[in-house]
Amino acid sequence: MNRRKILILDDEPGICSSLKFHFEDEYTVFQTQDPAECLDILREHEIDVLLLDLMLGDTHGHQVLREARRMFPDLIVIIMTAYGTIPSTVESMKAGAFSYLTKPVDLDELGVLVKKGLEYADLHRSIKSIGDDLYAKYAQMGIVGRSRAMEQVMALIEKVRDIDSSILVTGESGTGKELVARAIHYGGKRRGGRFEAVNCAAIPRDLIESELFGYEKGAFTGAVQSKPGRFMLANGGTLFLDEISELDLLVQSKLLRALQEKEISPLGSTSTHRVDVRIIAATNKKLASLVKASQFRDDLFYRLNVINIDLPPLRERCDDLPILVSHFIRKQARLLGKRVTGIEAQAYAILQGYSFPGNVRELENIIERAVALAEKDTIRVQDLPDHLYEYDRLRFGNHLLRVSLGEPLHEVERRVIMATLERLNGSRKEACRMLGISERGLRNKLARYRVMRALDASGNRVHRALVGCEPDGVAGNRGGTRAPGKYE
């Protein structure tokens, strides 16, 4: 069995030797007093735990911590310092440290922390592996996403797929409610039965009852032969009722009876038929509000809302955008027979800035159009519909920056960055999107040009946004939580 590996970074050789002696019987131990060598060891060896001194001469341990966690997000880092304070502890945790000890270090306590850190890493890898399996499984069904919100949706589908209870899928139009219903049906024990989908908003109210429950020959004018309803067709399977909020109140009462009694009576018939159907309903409206307004039966709502799966809008799962774009490019390129393999940075930046009121469905339509029109192997700005960059123009305006002939390029770049940040009130994320560069690239440019020195010291938002940039290309705060006084 491979031994786990520990790396010790401390500027005191005696401490390094003591810690190495303490751990080397159980772990493979590396040690160094040099921050640069520490990063080299991390690159060359699969280190499990980094024991990191916070004060390293001219280098602060937080700089090493951020860079180490950037390179290896799963690395367990335990901070050791003789200068333990609450602010430094908070900053360490924000930067990704697993735990924090003050010197002199209690070796037994440190040993326990190392074991807990390794257990946490193993658990995290296990959960991530399960998440990868779920992602691969549901991506085949069209449910694509790695955001926390979508992982929770996939996990919930796993739990309910073999349960016969009614399920209510909620979410805005275009979020993929029918995909979820199909994933539940085809991934569960009812996949041997039929999946019948009914759009309650697309069928006239005077026909929806016969569509659901069927009718006998002669039940009404034009009924020249008997016809089974969707309940009968879905017997042993799943009936998906999309836009359930559009059902007439009279039909709602008959649907409630069918759910309670598990039997239906076709129009024009005096007999009843037992049915074994799992109901999945969907709506983009707030059914609870419709119940209060007496537009939806409360008893039917409670019957349908046994299990609720709420799908987030695309604007709330921005982390999924690159995955979705890549997925739809591959899909549409295959369907349309085009050799489109990617998207240019400027075109992607426009997608990032759009709010997608039509959610994932709208994104797929946009990518389909772009792939169809693309003349190269990548989607360009001109392949996107006009309303996307018109949306950008409406948000930020069409501002021009005067450039003099012969002006040094680095100065033009500096002024463009400055003007963009000022226009965006110091939002570096928005600036990166508009400029088509990474956040790290922007930080490096700001540090290189020393733009913070050119700003007025009046304390405006742009000034505070740039003060957080360290000189000489040292990366700034990488954590998901902003440090005090910094803006993103």
C-alpha positions as CSV (number, residue, x, y, z in Angstrom):
1,M,0.0,0.0,0.0
2,N,1.4,3.4,-1.0
3,R,2.3,5.6,2.0
4,R,0.6,9.0,2.2
5,K,2.9,12.0,1.7
6,I,3.5,15.0,3.9
7,L,5.4,18.2,2.9
8,I,6.7,20.5,5.6
9,L,7.5,24.1,4.8
10,D,9.1,26.1,7.7
11,D,11.9,28.6,7.7
12,E,13.4,27.0,10.9
13,P,15.4,23.9,10.0
14,G,15.1,22.6,13.5
15,I,11.3,22.5,13.3
16,C,11.4,20.8,9.9
17,S,13.7,18.1,11.3
18,S,11.5,17.6,14.4
19,L,8.3,17.2,12.4
20,K,10.0,14.9,9.9
21,F,11.2,12.7,12.7
22,H,7.7,12.6,14.2
23,F,5.9,11.6,11.0
24,E,8.4,9.6,9.0
25,D,7.5,6.2,10.5
26,E,3.9,6.5,9.2
27,Y,4.2,8.8,6.2
28,T,6.7,9.7,3.4
29,V,7.9,13.1,4.5
30,F,9.4,15.9,2.5
31,Q,10.8,19.1,4.0
32,T,12.1,22.5,2.8
33,Q,12.7,26.0,4.0
34,D,12.2,27.6,0.5
35,P,8.7,28.5,-0.7
36,A,9.7,28.1,-4.4
37,E,11.1,24.6,-3.7
38,C,7.9,23.8,-1.9
39,L,5.9,24.5,-5.0
40,D,8.3,22.4,-7.1
41,I,7.9,19.5,-4.7
42,L,4.1,19.8,-4.9
43,R,4.4,19.6,-8.7
44,E,6.7,16.6,-8.7
45,H,5.1,14.5,-6.0
46,E,1.5,13.7,-5.1
47,I,1.5,15.4,-1.7
48,D,-1.5,14.7,0.5
49,V,-0.8,17.2,3.3
50,L,1.1,20.4,3.5
51,L,2.3,21.6,6.9
52,L,2.9,25.3,6.3
53,D,4.5,28.0,8.5
54,L,2.7,31.3,8.1
55,M,5.7,33.6,8.4
56,L,8.5,32.6,6.0
57,G,10.9,35.6,6.0
58,D,10.0,37.9,3.2
59,T,7.3,35.6,2.0
60,H,3.9,35.3,3.7
61,G,2.5,31.8,4.0
62,H,-0.9,33.0,2.6
63,Q,0.8,33.5,-0.7
64,V,2.1,29.9,-0.8
65,L,-1.3,28.7,0.5
66,R,-3.2,30.4,-2.4
67,E,-0.8,29.2,-5.0
68,A,-0.7,25.6,-3.7
69,R,-4.5,25.4,-3.5
70,R,-4.7,26.9,-7.0
71,M,-2.5,24.2,-8.4
72,F,-4.0,21.4,-6.2
73,P,-7.5,22.2,-5.0
74,D,-7.8,18.9,-3.0
75,L,-4.5,19.5,-1.1
76,I,-4.9,19.5,2.7
77,V,-3.1,22.5,4.2
78,I,-2.5,22.9,7.9
79,I,-1.2,26.3,9.0
80,M,1.4,26.6,11.8
81,T,2.4,30.0,13.2
82,A,3.6,31.7,16.3
83,Y,1.5,34.7,15.5
84,G,-2.0,33.3,15.7
85,T,-4.7,36.0,15.6
86,I,-8.4,35.8,14.7
87,P,-7.9,37.9,11.4
88,S,-5.1,35.7,10.2
89,T,-7.1,32.5,11.1
90,V,-10.1,33.8,9.1
91,E,-7.9,34.7,6.2
92,S,-6.2,31.3,6.2
93,M,-9.6,29.5,6.2
94,K,-10.8,31.8,3.4
95,A,-7.7,30.9,1.4
96,G,-8.4,27.2,1.7
97,A,-6.5,26.0,4.8
98,F,-8.0,22.9,6.4
99,S,-6.9,23.8,10.0
100,Y,-4.7,26.1,12.0
101,L,-2.3,25.5,14.9
102,T,-0.2,28.0,17.0
103,K,3.4,27.4,17.9
104,P,4.8,25.7,19.9
105,V,2.9,22.9,18.1
106,D,1.5,20.0,20.1
107,L,2.7,17.0,18.0
108,D,-0.2,14.8,19.2
109,E,-2.7,17.4,18.2
110,L,-1.0,17.9,14.8
111,G,-1.0,14.1,14.2
112,V,-4.8,14.0,14.9
113,L,-5.3,17.0,12.5
114,V,-3.3,15.2,9.8
115,K,-5.4,12.1,10.1
116,K,-8.7,14.1,10.0
117,G,-7.4,16.0,7.0
118,L,-6.7,12.7,5.1
119,E,-10.1,11.3,6.1
120,Y,-11.7,14.5,4.8
121,A,-9.8,14.3,1.5
122,D,-10.8,10.6,1.0
123,L,-14.5,11.5,1.7
124,H,-14.3,14.4,-0.7
125,R,-12.9,12.3,-3.4
126,S,-15.5,9.6,-2.8
127,I,-18.3,12.2,-3.0
128,K,-16.8,13.7,-6.1
129,S,-16.6,10.3,-7.7
130,I,-20.3,9.7,-7.0
131,G,-21.0,13.1,-8.5
132,D,-19.0,12.3,-11.6
133,D,-21.0,9.1,-12.0
134,L,-24.3,10.9,-11.6
135,Y,-23.1,13.6,-14.1
136,A,-22.1,11.0,-16.7
137,K,-25.4,9.2,-16.2
138,Y,-27.8,12.2,-16.5
139,A,-25.8,14.0,-19.2
140,Q,-26.8,11.1,-21.5
141,M,-30.4,12.1,-20.7
142,G,-29.8,15.8,-21.5
143,I,-29.4,17.0,-17.9
144,V,-26.1,18.8,-17.9
145,G,-24.4,20.6,-15.0
146,R,-21.8,20.4,-12.3
147,S,-23.0,23.3,-10.2
148,R,-24.0,22.5,-6.6
149,A,-27.7,23.2,-7.4
150,M,-27.7,20.7,-10.3
151,E,-25.8,18.1,-8.3
152,Q,-28.6,18.3,-5.7
153,V,-31.2,17.9,-8.4
154,M,-29.5,14.8,-9.7
155,A,-29.1,13.4,-6.2
156,L,-32.8,13.9,-5.6
157,I,-33.7,12.2,-8.9
158,E,-31.7,9.2,-7.7
159,K,-33.7,9.1,-4.5
160,V,-37.2,9.3,-6.0
161,R,-36.8,7.3,-9.3
162,D,-38.2,4.1,-7.8
163,I,-40.8,5.7,-5.6
164,D,-44.5,5.7,-6.8
165,S,-45.4,9.0,-5.0
166,S,-46.5,12.0,-7.0
167,I,-43.7,14.4,-8.0
168,L,-44.1,18.1,-8.7
169,V,-41.3,19.6,-10.8
170,T,-41.1,23.4,-10.6
171,G,-39.0,26.0,-12.4
172,E,-39.0,28.7,-15.0
173,S,-39.8,27.9,-18.6
174,G,-36.8,26.3,-20.3
175,T,-35.1,24.9,-17.2
176,G,-35.6,21.3,-18.3
177,K,-38.6,20.1,-16.3
178,E,-39.6,17.4,-18.9
179,L,-36.0,16.1,-19.0
180,V,-36.2,15.6,-15.2
181,A,-39.5,13.7,-15.6
182,R,-38.0,11.5,-18.3
183,A,-34.9,10.9,-16.2
184,I,-37.0,9.7,-13.3
185,H,-39.1,7.4,-15.5
186,Y,-36.3,5.9,-17.6
187,G,-33.9,5.6,-14.7
188,G,-36.4,3.9,-12.3
189,K,-38.4,0.7,-12.0
190,R,-41.2,1.9,-14.3
191,R,-39.0,2.2,-17.3
192,G,-40.6,-0.9,-18.7
193,G,-43.9,1.0,-19.0
194,R,-44.8,3.9,-21.2
195,F,-43.9,7.6,-20.6
196,E,-46.9,9.7,-21.6
197,A,-46.4,13.5,-21.7
198,V,-49.4,15.9,-21.9
199,N,-49.0,19.6,-22.2
200,C,-52.1,20.9,-20.4
201,A,-51.7,24.4,-21.9
202,A,-51.7,23.1,-25.5
203,I,-54.9,21.2,-25.4
204,P,-58.3,23.1,-25.5
205,R,-60.2,22.9,-22.2
206,D,-63.1,21.1,-23.8
207,L,-60.8,18.3,-25.0
208,I,-58.4,17.8,-22.1
209,E,-60.8,15.5,-20.2
210,S,-61.2,13.1,-23.1
211,E,-57.4,13.3,-23.7
212,L,-56.7,12.2,-20.2
213,F,-59.4,9.7,-19.5
214,G,-60.4,8.6,-23.0
215,Y,-64.0,8.1,-24.3
216,E,-66.4,5.5,-25.6
217,K,-67.9,5.3,-29.1
218,G,-70.8,7.8,-29.4
219,A,-69.8,9.7,-26.2
220,F,-70.1,12.9,-28.2
221,T,-70.5,14.1,-31.8
222,G,-67.6,12.8,-33.8
223,A,-66.7,9.9,-31.4
224,V,-67.0,7.2,-34.1
225,Q,-64.9,4.8,-32.1
226,S,-63.6,4.4,-28.6
227,K,-60.2,5.9,-27.7
228,P,-58.1,5.1,-24.6
229,G,-56.9,8.1,-22.6
230,R,-53.4,8.9,-21.5
231,F,-54.0,7.3,-18.1
232,M,-54.7,4.0,-19.8
233,L,-51.8,4.3,-22.1
234,A,-49.5,5.1,-19.2
235,N,-50.7,2.2,-17.1
236,G,-47.7,0.6,-15.4
237,G,-45.6,3.6,-16.4
238,T,-45.5,7.4,-15.9
239,L,-47.9,10.2,-16.9
240,F,-46.2,13.6,-17.2
241,L,-48.6,16.5,-16.9
242,D,-46.8,19.7,-18.0
243,E,-48.2,23.1,-17.2
244,I,-50.5,21.6,-14.7
245,S,-51.6,25.0,-13.6
246,E,-53.6,25.5,-16.8
247,L,-56.0,22.7,-16.0
248,D,-59.7,23.7,-15.7
249,L,-61.1,23.4,-12.1
250,L,-63.6,20.7,-13.2
251,V,-60.9,18.6,-14.7
252,Q,-58.8,19.2,-11.6
253,S,-61.5,17.5,-9.5
254,K,-61.6,14.5,-11.8
255,L,-57.8,14.2,-11.8
256,L,-57.9,14.3,-8.0
257,R,-60.3,11.4,-7.9
258,A,-58.2,9.4,-10.3
259,L,-55.2,10.0,-8.1
260,Q,-57.0,9.1,-4.9
261,E,-59.0,6.1,-6.2
262,K,-56.4,4.9,-8.8
263,E,-59.2,4.4,-11.2
264,I,-60.7,6.3,-14.2
265,S,-64.0,6.4,-16.1
266,P,-63.8,7.2,-19.8
267,L,-66.4,9.7,-21.2
268,G,-69.6,8.0,-22.1
269,S,-68.8,4.9,-20.0
270,T,-70.6,3.7,-16.9
271,S,-67.7,1.4,-15.9
272,T,-64.4,2.2,-14.2
273,H,-60.9,1.0,-15.0
274,R,-58.1,0.4,-12.4
275,V,-54.8,2.2,-13.4
276,D,-51.3,2.0,-12.0
277,V,-49.8,5.3,-13.0
278,R,-47.1,7.4,-11.4
279,I,-47.9,11.1,-11.8
280,I,-45.2,13.7,-12.4
281,A,-46.6,17.2,-12.8
282,A,-44.7,20.4,-13.8
283,T,-45.4,24.1,-13.7
284,N,-43.6,27.4,-14.1
285,K,-46.1,29.1,-11.8
286,K,-46.4,29.3,-8.0
287,L,-49.2,26.8,-7.4
288,A,-49.4,27.9,-3.7
289,S,-50.3,31.4,-4.9
290,L,-52.9,30.0,-7.3
291,V,-54.4,28.0,-4.4
292,K,-54.7,31.2,-2.4
293,A,-56.4,32.9,-5.4
294,S,-58.9,29.9,-5.7
295,Q,-57.5,29.2,-9.2
296,F,-56.1,25.8,-8.2
297,R,-57.6,23.2,-5.9
298,D,-55.7,22.9,-2.6
299,D,-56.4,19.2,-2.2
300,L,-55.0,18.5,-5.7
301,F,-52.0,20.7,-4.9
302,Y,-51.2,18.7,-1.8
303,R,-51.7,15.4,-3.6
304,L,-49.3,16.4,-6.4
305,N,-46.7,18.1,-4.2
306,V,-45.6,15.0,-2.3
307,I,-42.1,15.4,-3.6
308,N,-40.9,18.7,-5.0
309,I,-38.0,19.1,-7.4
310,D,-37.2,22.8,-8.0
311,L,-35.0,23.6,-11.0
312,P,-32.8,26.7,-10.8
313,P,-32.8,29.2,-13.6
314,L,-29.7,29.3,-15.7
315,R,-28.7,32.8,-14.4
316,E,-28.4,31.1,-10.9
317,R,-26.1,28.3,-12.1
318,C,-23.5,30.3,-14.0
319,D,-20.8,27.7,-13.3
320,D,-22.7,25.4,-15.7
321,L,-22.5,27.7,-18.6
322,P,-19.2,26.5,-20.1
323,I,-20.3,22.8,-19.7
324,L,-23.6,23.5,-21.3
325,V,-22.1,25.5,-24.2
326,S,-19.6,22.7,-24.9
327,H,-22.3,20.1,-24.7
328,F,-24.7,21.9,-27.1
329,I,-21.9,22.7,-29.6
330,R,-21.0,19.0,-29.8
331,K,-24.7,18.0,-30.0
332,Q,-25.6,20.5,-32.7
333,A,-22.4,19.9,-34.7
334,R,-23.3,16.2,-34.8
335,L,-26.9,16.9,-35.7
336,L,-26.2,19.5,-38.4
337,G,-23.1,17.8,-39.8
338,K,-20.8,20.7,-39.1
339,R,-17.2,20.7,-37.9
340,V,-17.6,23.2,-35.2
341,T,-15.6,22.4,-32.1
342,G,-15.5,25.5,-29.9
343,I,-16.3,29.2,-29.4
344,E,-14.1,32.3,-29.5
345,A,-13.4,34.1,-26.3
346,Q,-15.3,37.3,-27.3
347,A,-18.4,35.3,-28.3
348,Y,-18.3,33.4,-25.1
349,A,-17.9,36.6,-23.1
350,I,-21.2,37.8,-24.7
351,L,-22.9,34.7,-23.6
352,Q,-21.6,35.2,-20.1
353,G,-23.1,38.6,-19.9
354,Y,-26.6,37.6,-21.1
355,S,-29.3,36.8,-18.6
356,F,-31.0,34.0,-20.6
357,P,-34.7,34.6,-19.7
358,G,-35.5,31.5,-21.7
359,N,-32.9,29.5,-19.7
360,V,-31.3,26.3,-21.0
361,R,-33.7,26.0,-23.9
362,E,-32.8,29.4,-25.1
363,L,-29.1,28.7,-24.8
364,E,-29.5,25.6,-26.9
365,N,-31.4,27.5,-29.6
366,I,-28.7,30.1,-29.6
367,I,-26.0,27.5,-30.0
368,E,-28.0,25.7,-32.7
369,R,-28.3,28.9,-34.7
370,A,-24.6,29.7,-34.2
371,V,-23.4,26.3,-35.3
372,A,-25.6,26.4,-38.4
373,L,-24.2,29.8,-39.4
374,A,-20.6,29.2,-38.4
375,E,-18.2,29.5,-41.3
376,K,-15.2,28.3,-39.3
377,D,-14.5,25.6,-36.8
378,T,-15.3,28.0,-33.9
379,I,-18.4,30.1,-33.1
380,R,-17.6,33.8,-33.5
381,V,-19.4,37.0,-32.4
382,Q,-21.1,37.4,-35.8
383,D,-22.6,33.9,-35.5
384,L,-24.6,35.0,-32.4
385,P,-28.1,36.6,-32.7
386,D,-28.0,40.4,-32.6
387,H,-30.1,40.7,-29.4
388,L,-27.2,39.3,-27.3
389,Y,-24.7,42.1,-27.9
390,E,-27.6,44.6,-28.1
391,Y,-28.3,43.4,-24.6
392,D,-24.7,44.2,-23.6
393,R,-24.9,47.7,-25.3
394,L,-28.1,48.5,-23.3
395,R,-26.5,47.4,-20.1
396,F,-23.2,49.3,-20.5
397,G,-23.8,51.9,-23.2
398,N,-21.7,52.5,-26.3
399,H,-18.8,54.4,-24.8
400,L,-15.8,55.4,-26.9
401,L,-12.2,56.0,-25.7
402,R,-10.0,58.5,-27.6
403,V,-6.7,57.0,-28.6
404,S,-3.8,59.1,-30.1
405,L,-1.8,58.0,-33.1
406,G,1.5,56.6,-31.9
407,E,0.4,56.2,-28.3
408,P,2.2,53.2,-26.7
409,L,0.1,50.0,-26.7
410,H,0.7,49.4,-23.0
411,E,-0.7,52.8,-22.2
412,V,-3.8,52.2,-24.4
413,E,-4.3,48.9,-22.7
414,R,-3.9,50.6,-19.3
415,R,-6.5,53.3,-20.1
416,V,-9.0,50.8,-21.5
417,I,-8.7,48.7,-18.3
418,M,-9.1,51.8,-16.2
419,A,-12.1,53.1,-18.1
420,T,-13.8,49.7,-18.1
421,L,-13.4,49.3,-14.4
422,E,-14.6,52.8,-13.7
423,R,-17.7,52.2,-15.9
424,L,-18.4,48.9,-14.0
425,N,-17.9,50.5,-10.6
426,G,-14.8,48.4,-9.9
427,S,-16.3,45.0,-10.7
428,R,-13.3,43.0,-11.8
429,K,-15.4,39.9,-12.8
430,E,-17.5,42.0,-15.2
431,A,-14.4,43.8,-16.5
432,C,-12.8,40.4,-17.3
433,R,-15.9,39.3,-19.1
434,M,-16.1,42.4,-21.2
435,L,-12.3,42.5,-21.9
436,G,-12.1,38.8,-22.6
437,I,-9.3,38.1,-20.1
438,S,-9.0,35.9,-17.0
439,E,-9.2,37.4,-13.5
440,R,-5.6,36.4,-12.9
441,G,-4.5,38.1,-16.1
442,L,-6.3,41.3,-15.1
443,R,-4.6,41.2,-11.7
444,N,-1.2,40.8,-13.3
445,K,-1.8,43.7,-15.7
446,L,-3.0,46.0,-12.9
447,A,0.0,45.1,-10.8
448,R,2.4,45.6,-13.7
449,Y,1.2,49.0,-14.7
450,R,0.8,50.1,-11.1
451,V,-2.5,51.5,-12.0
452,M,-3.4,51.9,-8.4
453,R,-0.9,54.8,-8.2
454,A,-2.6,56.6,-11.0
455,L,-6.0,56.6,-9.2
456,D,-7.3,59.4,-7.2
457,A,-7.0,58.6,-3.5
458,S,-10.6,59.7,-2.7
459,G,-11.7,56.2,-1.7
460,N,-14.0,55.5,-4.7
461,R,-15.0,52.0,-5.5
462,V,-12.5,51.6,-8.4
463,H,-9.6,52.6,-6.1
464,R,-10.6,50.1,-3.5
465,A,-11.0,47.4,-6.1
466,L,-7.5,47.9,-7.4
467,V,-5.7,48.3,-4.0
468,G,-6.3,44.6,-3.5
469,C,-3.9,43.8,-6.4
470,E,-0.5,42.8,-5.2
471,P,2.6,44.0,-7.1
472,D,4.9,41.9,-9.2
473,G,2.2,39.5,-10.3
474,V,1.5,37.9,-6.8
475,A,-2.0,36.4,-6.9
476,G,-4.7,38.1,-4.8
477,N,-7.6,36.6,-2.9
478,R,-8.7,33.4,-4.7
479,G,-11.4,32.3,-2.2
480,G,-15.1,32.3,-2.9
481,T,-15.5,34.9,-0.1
482,R,-14.2,38.4,-0.7
483,A,-11.7,39.8,1.6
484,P,-12.8,43.0,3.5
485,G,-12.4,46.1,1.3
486,K,-12.1,44.2,-2.0
487,Y,-14.5,44.1,-4.9
488,E,-15.1,41.6,-7.6
